[in-house]
Amino acid sequence: MRRKIVAGNWKMNTTIQEGELLVKQLNFLTKEISADIDVIVAPPFTHLTAISSLIKSDNSNISVAAQNCSDKESGAFTGEVSAKMLQGAGCRYVIIGHSERREYFGEINETLLKKTELALSEGLSPIYCIGERLEEREQNRHFEVVAEQIKEVLYKLRGLDMERVIVAYEPVWAIGTGKTATSDQAEEMHAYIRRVIAGKFPKLADSIPILYGGSCKPSNAKDLFSRENVDGGLIGGASLNAQDFTEIIKSF
């Protein structure tokens, strides 16, 4: 049975104090949540040590992810944060290849492979993001684009490493465009992603969690999470509200 996962990506939001308050609220609201559901928060880099310490002191079941990591192990790379640093700060996961990193910072699959390999080498589980833009969907290239993102990164991993990967599908065309991705469209793509993974890892494809990352919120989470190949969500804005995030977690 695949893991059920709800991960909150805070992006560039909250001060450390606001983040600590948010986690305290989540600890209180989620204490009755089933242990079968993995809850993850991804605060900004500046918060990681404080949030990790708070979670540990409260005996919380919440885990911490970073929003990104460097493709370099160490050295003179001002402003970068390495996978080893993240592991030392208490992270168990790291988001790699988020659509905003691809679009705004020009990250390409070659770079993302390096990041993924370094994350795995430090014991972190990558949450690897894939997805097509609006023009790619309109050109009917969405399957091609997603398959390429999988093959140029995940196909190059060893099977033992692939077991630790979480995939997150982001229909970039449905984020902030006024267009809406239906649960049928999400299921269609998630099922396709699983088939592509099976092309290289046939024994693992059915066990890899695939999260949906396209404006998931309390009003649509139950419908999305009911689909066979949707194993949870990578949540953006709704993760900044403890009540909304908890309602999404309870949608399983």
C-alpha positions in Angstrom: 0.0 0.0 0.0 1.4 3.4 -1.0 2.1 6.1 1.6 -0.4 8.9 2.0 1.4 12.2 2.1 0.4 15.8 2.5 3.3 18.3 2.2 3.0 22.0 2.7 5.3 24.3 0.7 5.4 27.6 2.5 7.5 29.2 -0.3 8.9 32.7 0.6 6.3 33.4 3.3 6.3 33.8 7.1 8.9 35.0 9.6 10.5 32.5 11.9 8.1 33.5 14.7 5.1 33.2 12.4 6.4 29.8 11.2 6.7 28.5 14.8 3.2 29.6 15.6 1.9 27.9 12.5 3.6 24.6 13.5 2.3 24.9 17.0 -1.3 25.2 15.6 -0.7 22.3 13.3 0.6 20.1 16.1 -2.6 20.8 18.1 -5.0 20.3 15.1 -3.3 17.2 13.7 -2.7 15.2 16.9 -5.7 13.0 16.1 -4.6 12.4 12.5 -3.9 8.8 11.5 -0.3 7.7 11.7 -0.8 6.3 8.2 -0.6 9.8 6.8 2.8 11.5 6.5 2.6 15.3 7.1 5.4 17.4 5.9 6.1 21.2 6.1 8.7 23.0 3.9 9.5 26.3 5.5 12.1 28.8 4.2 15.8 28.0 4.8 16.0 30.5 7.7 13.3 28.6 9.7 14.6 25.0 9.3 16.6 24.6 12.5 13.9 26.4 14.7 11.0 24.4 13.2 12.9 21.1 13.4 13.7 21.8 17.1 10.1 22.7 17.8 8.7 19.6 16.2 11.2 17.4 18.1 10.4 19.0 21.5 6.7 18.6 20.9 7.1 14.9 19.9 5.2 15.8 16.7 4.7 13.4 13.8 5.3 16.3 11.4 8.5 16.1 9.3 10.5 18.9 7.8 11.5 19.5 4.1 13.6 22.1 2.5 12.3 23.9 -0.6 15.5 23.5 -2.6 19.1 22.5 -2.3 22.3 23.2 -4.2 23.7 21.0 -7.0 27.1 21.4 -5.4 28.4 19.5 -2.5 30.3 22.4 -0.9 32.7 25.2 -1.7 32.7 28.8 -2.8 29.1 29.1 -3.8 27.8 32.2 -2.0 24.2 32.0 -1.0 23.8 28.3 -1.7 22.6 25.7 0.8 23.9 22.1 0.4 22.1 18.8 1.0 24.4 18.1 3.9 23.5 21.3 5.6 19.8 20.5 5.2 20.3 17.1 6.8 22.2 18.7 9.6 19.3 21.2 10.1 16.8 18.4 10.7 15.3 17.9 7.2 14.1 14.5 6.1 13.0 15.7 2.7 13.8 18.3 0.0 11.7 19.7 -2.8 13.6 19.5 -6.1 12.5 20.9 -9.5 9.5 22.9 -8.3 7.9 24.7 -11.3 8.9 28.1 -9.8 12.5 27.0 -9.7 12.3 25.8 -13.3 10.6 28.9 -14.6 12.1 31.7 -12.6 15.6 30.4 -12.0 16.1 28.4 -15.2 16.7 25.1 -13.6 17.1 22.3 -16.1 16.9 18.5 -15.8 20.6 18.1 -15.8 20.9 20.3 -12.7 18.0 18.6 -11.0 19.6 15.3 -11.4 22.7 16.5 -9.6 20.5 17.9 -6.8 18.6 14.7 -6.5 21.8 12.6 -6.3 23.3 14.8 -3.7 20.1 14.8 -1.6 19.9 11.0 -1.7 23.6 10.7 -0.8 22.9 12.7 2.4 19.9 10.5 3.3 17.2 13.0 2.2 14.1 11.9 0.3 13.6 14.1 -2.8 10.1 15.4 -3.6 10.7 15.6 -7.3 8.4 18.0 -9.1 7.3 17.6 -12.7 4.6 19.2 -14.9 3.7 21.0 -18.1 3.1 24.7 -18.8 -0.1 26.1 -20.4 1.3 26.3 -23.9 2.6 22.7 -23.7 -0.9 21.5 -22.6 -2.5 23.5 -25.4 -0.1 22.0 -27.9 -1.0 18.5 -26.6 2.6 18.0 -25.5 1.8 17.5 -21.8 2.6 13.7 -21.8 5.8 14.2 -23.8 7.0 17.0 -21.4 6.3 15.0 -18.3 7.9 11.8 -19.6 11.1 13.8 -20.5 11.3 15.2 -17.0 11.1 11.7 -15.6 13.5 10.1 -18.0 16.2 12.7 -17.8 16.3 12.6 -14.0 14.6 9.6 -12.3 15.7 7.0 -15.0 19.3 7.8 -14.1 18.9 6.7 -10.5 19.6 3.3 -9.0 16.6 1.2 -7.9 17.5 1.5 -4.2 17.6 5.3 -4.5 14.4 5.4 -6.4 12.6 3.7 -3.5 13.1 6.9 -1.5 11.7 9.3 -4.2 8.4 11.1 -4.0 7.0 12.5 -7.2 4.8 15.6 -7.3 2.8 16.5 -10.4 2.2 20.2 -10.9 -0.1 21.2 -13.8 1.5 24.6 -14.2 -1.2 25.6 -16.6 -3.8 25.4 -13.8 -1.9 27.6 -11.3 -2.8 31.2 -11.4 -4.2 31.1 -14.9 -7.9 30.9 -14.1 -8.1 27.4 -15.6 -8.9 24.5 -13.4 -7.5 21.0 -13.5 -10.2 18.4 -12.8 -9.7 15.3 -10.7 -10.1 13.3 -13.9 -7.2 15.2 -15.5 -5.1 14.7 -12.4 -5.8 11.0 -12.3 -5.1 10.7 -16.0 -1.6 12.3 -15.6 -0.8 10.4 -12.4 -1.6 7.1 -14.0 0.6 8.1 -17.0 3.4 9.0 -14.7 3.2 5.7 -13.0 3.4 3.9 -16.4 6.5 5.9 -17.4 8.2 5.1 -14.1 7.3 1.4 -14.8 9.3 1.6 -18.0 12.5 1.7 -15.9 11.4 0.5 -12.5 8.6 -2.0 -13.1 8.8 -3.4 -9.5 8.7 0.0 -7.9 6.2 1.9 -10.0 3.2 0.9 -8.0 4.8 1.9 -4.7 6.1 5.3 -5.6 3.9 8.1 -4.0 2.7 10.6 -6.6 1.4 13.9 -5.1 -0.9 16.4 -6.8 0.4 20.0 -6.7 -2.2 22.1 -8.6 -4.0 24.4 -6.3 -5.2 21.7 -3.9 -7.5 23.1 -1.2 -10.1 22.0 1.3 -12.9 22.2 -1.3 -11.3 19.9 -3.8 -8.9 17.7 -1.8 -11.4 14.9 -1.0 -12.3 14.5 -4.7 -8.6 14.5 -5.7 -7.4 12.1 -3.0 -10.2 9.6 -3.8 -8.5 8.9 -7.2 -6.5 5.7 -7.5 -3.2 7.2 -8.4 -3.3 10.4 -6.4 -1.4 9.7 -3.1 -1.7 13.1 -1.5 -0.8 16.7 -2.2 2.0 19.2 -2.4 0.1 22.2 -1.0 1.0 25.8 -1.6 -1.1 28.7 -0.3 -3.5 26.6 1.8 -0.6 25.2 3.8 -0.1 28.7 5.4 -3.4 28.4 7.2 -3.3 25.7 9.9 -7.1 25.0 9.7 -7.1 24.7 5.9 -4.1 22.5 5.9 -5.6 20.2 8.5 -8.8 20.0 6.5 -6.8 18.9 3.5 -5.0 16.2 5.6 -8.3 14.9 6.8 -9.6 14.6 3.3 -8.2 11.0 3.0 
